[in-house]
Amino acid sequence: MASKHDPRRVPAAEFIRDFANWRMQAAREPVVVTHHGKDAHVLISLDDYRKLDGEEAGTVDVLRDSQSALLDAVRDAVLVVDRQRRIVAVNPAASDMLECAAPALIGNTLISALPGLESNLLFPHVARMIDHRQRFAGEVPGLLRPRQWLRADLIPLPVGGALILRDVSEGIGDLAERDALRALATAIDADGGVGHARISVREAIEAASPALAAMVGVDEAAMRRVRFSALLALGERHAFAEALEDLFRTGAPARIASELITREGAALPVILSIAERRGAYASDGALILVTRR
């Protein structure tokens, strides 16, 4: 029997005998109906029930809409496939990458949407994602077009799995270009007749090649953080400063005749070829090639 200290809990027998009273109390706050001393049911007002049901349904709807909006906003191509490798969902980025509308993709097999998949190294990873729930992430070439590189992330899902694709051809090309420049610098160093230095925008030497150090007659480490103009004859420093200023203003490479001062004080006639090192947002300094005249 409900007590004065707990008016919201009532045995089932008393609840039946005095239903009208408990119904009135339930209009103000929930009433717990017990059976053999254990909580069995809760009586609440219709308004509270509708509010509770509406909040839960609304939360589910909002979450579903948010997930859909998030998927549509992702810049990477996303394809969701079932266990039969049929496409069940795509985002706008995937439609753009495959140059095909979403309705034409959904329901088709992954192979029909990606004809090059069967002969691509990504294919066995897709199979392992579907059959063994294995994830994969890596760069793959030629999946859609020759010489195109895609970053692929394979994510197992209850429905099957998701393929997330991003075109990284430009980044791969940048890596190849940097490798080529690194090889060129190695070849120049191996020749030994051309020195080079990397300087900051304030002209401080950040790195110098062994050939340049040999021309000056000092150790490479001793040249670091020294202003490059300090290596030049006094009469040549003004021309170098002007060339460097023009370089940073226009971005056009410069080539000037100059003279290095060796450790023994001798003047060594050289040609300075200067090119800007440009970062994503500003100048990082310059690269200077030094050749004997």
N, C-alpha and C positions, 0 to 999 in steps of 0.2 A: 504494500500500500504506500502511496506517495505520502511523504511527510511534509511539514512546513518548510524544512530545509531543502527539499528537493521536489518542488511542485511540478517539474517537467517530466518526471518518471512515474509511471503508473502501471500496475499489473493489468494483464489483459482482461481479467474478469471484472475489475472495477471500471476499466475503460468502457466495457460494453454496457454496464449498468448506468454509468453516468456520462454517456457519450456526448450529450449536449454541452456539458460543462467543459470537458476536455477539448471539444471542438472549438469552443470560444477561446480557451487558453492557447490552442495551436495557432489561432489567428494572430496572436501577439508574439509567440516564440515557439520553437519546436517542442513537441511532446514525445518522449521516448516510451514506447509500450514494451513491457517486459513479459517474458513467458518462463515460468519456473525460476524466476530471479535473474534471468539473463535478458539483456537487451535484444529485442527481436524486430521492432518496427519503429519508424519515426513518422509522426504526423505533423505536416507543415501546411501552411496556407497555399492556395492555388497560385497566388501572386509570387510567393517565395519559390515555389516549384518552377514556375515559368521563367522567373529570373535566373534560377540556377541552371536550368536546361538551356536557356538562351545564351548565358555566359560561356558554358562549356562548348556549345555548338559554334558560337561566335569565335571563341579562341581557336578552335580547330580550323575554321574557315580562314581566319586571319593568318594563321601559321601556314596553311596550304597556299594562300595567295602570296605570302611573303616568299616562300620557297620558289614559287613559279617566277616571281618578279626577279629574284636573285639569280636564278638560272638564266633568264633572258638577258640580264645585265652583264653576265660574265663575257669578257672579250674573247676567251678561248672557245673553240668549237667543242661542244659537248654532245655526244651521241650515247643514248642509253639503249642497251640491247637486252633481250630476254635470253633464256637458256638455249633457245633454238637459233640464237644469233640473228633474230629479227629486230629491226629498229623499232622501239616503242616510244621514243621521245628524242627531240633535238631542240637545240636553242637557235636563235637567229644567226649567231656566229657560225654554227655548223652549216646552216643553209647557204650562207655567203661563201664559205670555204669550198663547199661541194657544188656550188652554183646550181642548186636545186631547191625548190620550195619544200617546206616541211611536210605538207600533206602527201607529196610524191615520195618522200623518203620513208615515212612511218608505215610499217607493215612489210617493207621490203627487207631482204636479207642484207647483212653487213657487206657481203661480197659484192652484191649488185651495186651498192652505194660506193664501195671502194674497190674497183676492179683490180687494182694492183696489189691488194692485200695478200692474196694467196701466194704470190711469189716474193713477198716482202718479209724481212726478218721479224716483223712485228706479229706475223700470223701465229706462230707457235705460242707467243705470249698471250694472245687473245684466247687461244684454246685453254691455256693453263688458268687464265682468269676465270673462265666459265666453268671448267671442269674441276679445278682444284683450289679455287678461291685465292689465287696468287696475284699479288700486285706487281706492277712493272712501271718503271720510269726511265726514259732514255730518248736519245735523238735517233731518228730513222730517216734514211734518204729515199727519195723516189716513190713515196707512197701514192701521191696524187699526180705529181709532175716531175719530169727529169730535172735533176740538179736542185730539187727543192728538199729542204730539211725540215722535218716536223719534230717538235718535242711532244712525246706521247706519254700520257699517264693513264694506266689501266687500273680501275678501282672496282673490286668485286662488290655487288649489291644483291639484296635478297631477290630481286627480279631477274638478275643475271650479272650485268656489269656496265660500267660507263667508260667510254673512251674520251679523254680530254686531249685535244690536239691544238698546238700552237706553231705557227710558222716562224722558225728561227733561222731561216736561210741567210738573212743579213748578218746575224751574229756569227754564224759558222764562217761566212765569207770574211768577216773582220778577223776572225782567228787565223784563217789561212793567210790573209794579208800580213798580219803581224808575224806569222811564222816566216813568211818570205822576207820581210824586212830584217828579222833576226838573222836569217841565213845570210842576207846581204852584208850586214854588219860584221858577221863572223868572217866572211870572205875578205872584206876590207882589212880587218885586223890581221888575217893570215898573210895578205899581201905585204903589209908592213911599210908601204910607201905613203900611205894616206892616214893622217891622224884625225881624230874627231873628238868633240867634247859636247856634252849636254849641259846647257846653262839654264838658270831660272830667269824669270822676267826681270830680276834685279841684277842679272849678269853673273851671278855666282856660279862657279863650275860645280855641277852635281856629279859628273862622272867624266873621266878622260881616258882615252885609249892608250895602250902601251906605246903605240907609234908616236902619238903626240908628246907623251912624257919623254920619249927618247929624243925627239927634236929639241925639246927645251933642256933636257939633261937633268931632270928631277924625277923623283918617285911619283907614281900616280896619286897616292894618298896625299902627298904634300900639295897637290893642286886643288883638292876639293875645298870648296867654299871660298876660294880665291876668285876675285873678279877677273874675267877673261881678259879685259883690257890691260890688266897688270902684266900680262905676258907679252904685250906689244910694245914696240918702240914708242917713245913719247910723241913723236911727230905723226904716228899712225892712229893714235887713240881717238882723235876727234872724228876722223872719217869712219872708224868702226862704230862709234856712238851714233852717228847720223844714220848709218846703214841699218843699225839695230832699231832705231826709232822708226824709220820708214817701214821696216819689216813688220813691227807690231801694229803700225797704223793701217797699212794696206794689206798685209798678209802675203805680199809678193816676195819670193825669194831674192836674195841679194848675193852678188859676187864682187869682191873687191880685192885689190892688191894690197898687201900689208907686209909687216916684218915682225918676226918673233925675236925676242931677246933670250938668248940661251943663258945657261947658268954661268958660263964664263964671260958673259957680257957681249958676245958677238951678235950681230944682226943677221937673221936668217930670212931671206926673201921668200914669201909664201903667198898663196891665193886662199882667201877665206870664202867658202860657199856657205851661206846662212839660210836656214829654212825654219819657219815657225812650227812649234809643237802646240797644236790647238786641242784643248780639252772640250768637254761637252758644253761648258758655259763660258769659258774664258781661256786666255792664252796660258799655257803651262811653261812657256819659255821658248828656247830655240835649240837647234842642232847645228853645229859648225863643223864643216869638213875643212881640213887644213892640208894643202898640197904644196910641195916645194916648187918654186919658180925656176 
